[in-house]
Amino acid sequence: MTSDKPDVSLVQTILRVTRMKPGTKVRLSGVFLRNTGQMTGGEGLSKWTVVECDCSLCASGRFVAVDEPGGATLSGHRHFAEANLVQVGVPSIRNDP
């Protein structure tokens, strides 16, 4: 009998391989900006560098910390869901308006 749930170790391995590494230059994706009504304004022009963080958000594999101070986390860095970010200078389907 097979299970419909994915193998947790496989999912964790995929997350480790696809995670944005510290030092990666990122910005918010065009799709995220459009979906949140932020196509104009400063957030669309902002760029950050991913930093090392050991908080529970980053440990989950879904969030990354950037080099902007802020947020209520213990690390003191601003966090974003990795799915809402794209690497600067790298084509991505998440940039399509």
C-alpha atoms as one frame of an Amber mdcrd trajectory, in Angstrom:
protein
   0.000   0.000   0.000   1.451   3.369  -0.996   1.003   6.609   0.870  -0.110
   9.862  -0.757   2.169  11.816   1.574   5.656  12.642   0.297   8.661  11.142
   1.997   9.758  13.757   4.572  13.453  13.036   4.103  13.091  13.522   0.334
  11.326  16.867   0.834  14.022  18.010   3.270  16.726  17.013   0.788  15.036
  18.968  -2.005  14.720  22.026   0.256  18.409  21.875   1.145  19.396  21.670
  -2.514  17.126  24.509  -3.700  17.565  26.879  -0.741  19.070  30.268  -1.400
  22.521  30.299   0.129  23.902  33.142   2.274  25.388  35.801   0.028  22.763
  35.360  -2.705  21.395  38.693  -3.995  17.568  38.619  -4.063  14.529  40.785
  -4.694  10.778  40.293  -4.498   9.338  38.443  -7.487   7.160  40.211 -10.030
   4.351  37.732  -9.414   4.399  38.424  -5.659   4.460  42.203  -6.205   1.529
  42.037  -8.638  -0.526  39.746  -6.399  -0.041  42.052  -3.406  -0.667  45.294
  -5.319   2.905  46.563  -4.985   3.803  47.066  -8.656   4.691  50.684  -7.871
   6.677  51.865  -4.898   9.930  51.087  -3.193   9.602  47.391  -2.398   9.789
  46.443  -6.065  13.132  48.226  -6.378  14.659  46.854  -3.174  17.424  44.256
  -3.278  18.835  42.293  -0.361  21.536  39.754   0.407  20.554  36.482   2.065
  22.273  36.069   5.452  22.869  33.048   7.671  20.137  32.601  10.284  19.367
  29.762  12.691  15.886  30.906  13.777  12.879  28.583  13.611  11.533  30.345
  10.490  14.711  29.690   8.518  15.076  26.203   9.967  11.661  25.329   8.491
  13.174  25.742   5.024  10.433  28.072   3.804  11.911  31.410   4.864  15.236
  33.192   4.456  16.724  36.120   6.368  18.097  39.143   4.543  20.562  41.867
   5.456  17.868  44.387   6.421  17.387  44.888  10.156  13.898  44.408  11.449
  11.290  41.919  12.380  10.389  40.429  15.706  12.657  37.406  15.333  15.547
  36.724  17.648  18.028  37.168  14.805  16.957  40.775  14.225  16.846  40.331
  10.426  13.925  40.779   8.077  12.562  37.470   6.771  10.798  36.568   3.534
   9.137  33.422   2.290  11.648  32.041  -0.173   8.871  31.439  -2.714   8.331
  35.217  -2.940  11.948  35.957  -3.859  14.012  35.612  -7.012  17.751  35.851
  -7.490  18.920  39.143  -8.960  20.029  38.689 -12.575  18.673  35.138 -12.916
  15.628  34.585 -15.180  12.643  33.106 -13.347   9.030  32.346 -14.191   8.153
  34.142 -10.933   9.191  37.425 -12.593   6.426  37.299 -15.190   4.017  40.199
 -14.619
